[in-house]
C-alpha cells in the first residue's frame, strides 16, 4: 500500500467528489457537523464487533469499519483545516508528560 496520510486524504476527496457529495445541492452535504455525526456512527459499528464477546473476530469486517472511521476522521480534519498528522504527533508528545 504505502500511502501517507496526505495521499489518503486526497484519495478520499477524489471519491467524495466523484459521488457529487461536495456539490451544494447534494443529498449528503459534507459539512463538519454531518461528517462528525458519521464518524461517531461508524465508530459505533466498530463496537458491534465486540458487543457479545463473539468467539471469532471477523477481521475483514472490522477492518472495513475501521477504514470508514479513518476516512471520516481525515475528512473532518480537512474540512476544519486541521493538519491531522501534525496534531497527532503533538498529542503523542503531550501524552508522554501526562499521568494516568
C-alpha positions as CSV (number, residue, x, y, z in Angstrom):
1,X,0.0,0.0,0.0
2,X,2.4,2.7,1.2
3,X,0.2,5.7,1.2
4,X,0.8,8.5,3.7
5,X,-2.0,10.5,5.4
6,X,-2.0,13.3,2.9
7,X,-2.3,10.8,0.0
8,X,-5.2,9.0,1.7
9,X,-6.9,12.4,2.3
10,X,-6.6,13.2,-1.4
11,X,-8.0,9.8,-2.4
12,X,-10.9,10.3,0.0
13,X,-11.6,13.7,-1.6
14,X,-11.5,12.2,-5.0
15,X,-14.1,9.6,-4.0
16,X,-16.4,12.1,-2.3
17,X,-16.1,14.4,-5.4
18,X,-16.8,11.5,-7.8
19,X,-20.0,10.8,-5.8
20,X,-21.0,14.5,-6.1
21,X,-21.3,14.9,-2.4
22,X,-19.4,18.2,-2.4
23,X,-22.0,19.9,-4.6
24,X,-24.2,22.5,-2.9
25,X,-27.4,20.5,-3.8
26,X,-26.0,17.2,-2.6
27,X,-28.3,15.0,-0.5
28,X,-25.3,14.1,1.5
29,X,-23.9,17.6,2.5
30,X,-20.2,17.3,3.6
31,X,-20.4,19.7,6.5
32,X,-18.2,19.3,9.5
33,X,-21.3,18.6,11.6
34,X,-22.5,15.8,9.2
35,X,-19.1,14.3,9.0
36,X,-18.7,14.3,12.8
37,X,-22.0,12.5,13.1
38,X,-21.0,10.0,10.5
39,X,-17.7,9.4,12.3
40,X,-19.4,8.6,15.6
41,X,-22.0,6.3,13.8
42,X,-19.1,4.4,12.1
43,X,-17.2,4.1,15.4
44,X,-20.4,2.6,16.9
45,X,-20.3,0.0,14.2
46,X,-16.8,-0.9,15.4
47,X,-18.3,-1.6,18.8
48,X,-20.7,-4.1,17.3
49,X,-17.8,-6.4,16.7
50,X,-17.2,-6.7,20.4
51,X,-20.7,-6.4,21.7
52,X,-21.4,-10.0,22.6
53,X,-17.9,-11.4,23.2
54,X,-18.1,-13.4,19.9
55,X,-15.7,-16.3,19.8
56,X,-14.2,-15.3,16.5
57,X,-13.3,-11.9,15.2
58,X,-14.2,-11.1,11.6
59,X,-11.1,-9.1,10.8
60,X,-12.2,-8.2,7.3
61,X,-15.5,-6.7,8.5
62,X,-13.8,-4.9,11.5
63,X,-11.1,-3.6,9.2
64,X,-13.8,-2.2,6.9
65,X,-15.4,-0.4,9.8
66,X,-12.0,1.0,11.0
67,X,-11.4,2.2,7.5
68,X,-14.7,4.1,7.5
69,X,-13.8,5.7,10.8
70,X,-10.4,6.7,9.5
71,X,-11.8,8.2,6.3
72,X,-14.4,10.3,8.1
73,X,-11.7,11.4,10.5
74,X,-9.3,12.6,7.8
75,X,-12.2,14.3,6.0
76,X,-13.3,16.1,9.2
77,X,-9.8,17.3,9.8
78,X,-9.5,18.5,6.3
79,X,-12.9,20.3,6.3
80,X,-11.9,22.0,9.6
81,X,-8.5,23.0,8.2
82,X,-6.6,20.8,10.8
83,X,-3.3,19.2,9.9
84,X,-4.2,15.8,11.4
85,X,-0.7,14.4,11.1
86,X,0.7,17.4,13.0
87,X,-1.9,17.3,15.8
88,X,-1.5,13.5,16.2
89,X,2.3,13.9,16.7
90,X,1.8,16.8,19.0
91,X,-0.8,14.9,21.1
92,X,1.6,11.9,21.3
93,X,4.3,14.2,22.7
94,X,1.9,15.7,25.2
95,X,0.8,12.2,26.3
96,X,4.3,11.4,27.4
97,X,4.0,14.1,30.0
98,X,0.6,13.1,31.3
99,X,-0.1,10.9,34.3
100,X,-3.0,8.5,34.3
